[in-house]
């Protein structure tokens, strides 16, 4: 077999449509462009946002102002009363444990513990951030608080 023997599979290629080659071709006269009008002319193409002369949607919408802080850390919040409900006395409360309990969207998200509600069980809480009131309540109940370091992983998409 040589290079000049190679052919595409039967039926896998189609002939190019040649328009404007006389009326006998079936694609002559207006060359599949319809009759008259801007789009039938050479070079007559419309902008994507053109709406027939009406003010386009992109011009009707207000301009976006301000800025987007791409360095902001979005914490997932959990309150003390929820920890008291979901965990047994002496349990370790970490982002992985909260994810397992269905309280955290993703185990890699940074966690903040807030002070709503009361707690009467000693829990070992590992979190990235905690409010002063929540820390007082957990330590008053005999628990401990450990602050975890958090590094922003820029490869993970935000949910």
Secondary structure, 3 states (H helix, E strand, C coil): CCHHHCCCCCCCCCCCCCCCCCHHHCCCCCCCCCCCCHHHCCCCCCCCCCCCCCCCHHHHCCCCCCCCCCCCCCCEEEEHHHHHHHCCCCCEECHHHHHHCCCCCCCCCCEEEECCCCCCCCCEEEECEECHHHHHHHHHCCCEEEECCCCCCCCCCCC
